[in-house]
Amino acid sequence: MYSHIHIYFQVGNPETDDYYDYKGILEYAWSHAVISDQQYDKAKQVCDFKQFRWSNECFQAMDQLFHDYSEIDIFNIYAPACRLNSTSTETKNGPESLTKVSILISQIYRF
């Protein structure tokens, strides 16, 4: 008699939807001291991530969050910034990629 073996795979970090993605980014940034309590409270107050278009206040709050993230490696917030070369001010997977995200968000969510 043979036993059945069930193998299940889990996918790490899947994209869910904008509501959970942006809410998660905000909560993660706050819970890991990337942003202040005041920034977190303000974003929670002015942002409704269920809405397709963000208010100007929400956009400003999230833009500040992405700016704060640009100072670190978003994929490893505890690691030192990896400089591309000695004269560069951009970090690998840091400001360059987040600037692109911020620009994309501004194009999508601005009225």
N, C-alpha and C positions, 0 to 999 in steps of 0.2 A: 504494500500500500504506500502510495506517494503522498507526501504532504505538499500543500500548495504554499509557495512562498510569495508573499505580497511585498513588492518593492514600491515605495512611494518617494517621490522627489519633491522637494520644496524649492521654490525659486526665491532667492534673496532679493530684497529691495525692488519689488515690482512697482511699476507706476499704477496707482489706483485711480484716482481722479484728482482734479484740481483742488477740491475741497480738502481732502485728506492730505494731499501733498503739501500744500501751503500751510495748512494748520499744523502739520507735523514739523515742517521746517521752523515755524515760529516757536512751537513748544520745545523742540530740540535745542534751538539756539538759547532759549531762556533757561532750560534745565541744565545746560552745560556752561552757563555764565558767558556766553558769547554776547548776549545783550542784557541790558539792565532790567530790573523789575519795572521801572517806569516805561521803558520801551515796550516791554511785553504787555503791560496793562493798557497802554495807548493802542497798540495794534489790536488787542482783543476787543477794545471798545469800538474802534472805527472800522474794523474789517469784518465783512461777511463773505467768507470764501465760497459760499453757495451761489453767490451772484457772479455772473460772467464778467461784468464790468465792475471794477473796483472804484470806490470813491476816491477823490483826490487825496483825502486824509489817509486812506488805507494805502494808496500807492506810495505816499511819502513815508509812511511807517515801514512798509516793506522794503522800499528803496534804501532806507537807513539800515535795515537788517542786512540786506545784501552787501551794503558798503562795509559793515562791520565784519561780515564773513570774508570780504576780500582781503582782509589783513592776515588771514590764516588759510591753511589748506582745508577746505571744506570736507574732504574725505578722511582726514586724520587731524582733528582739531588740536590734539595734544602734541603733535610732532612739530619740530621747528620748521619754519618756512624753507623750502628748497629753492635757492636762487638759480636762475638759468645761467647767469654769468655774473661776474663781479660788478658790472655796471648796470645790470638790469634791476628794475624795481618790481618786476612782476614775479610771482611765484608759480611754480608748476601746479596746474589745476586750481589755481587761486584766482587772483583778480581778473586775469584775462578771460577765463571761462565764466566767472560770475558777472563780469561786465556785459558779456554777450547775453546772459540770462536776464540781467536787469534791462538791457535795451529791448529785448524781445517782450518782456513783461510790459514795458512802457508803451510799446506799439500795440499790444493786444488790449490792455486794460484802460488806456486813456480814452476819454470820450471823443 
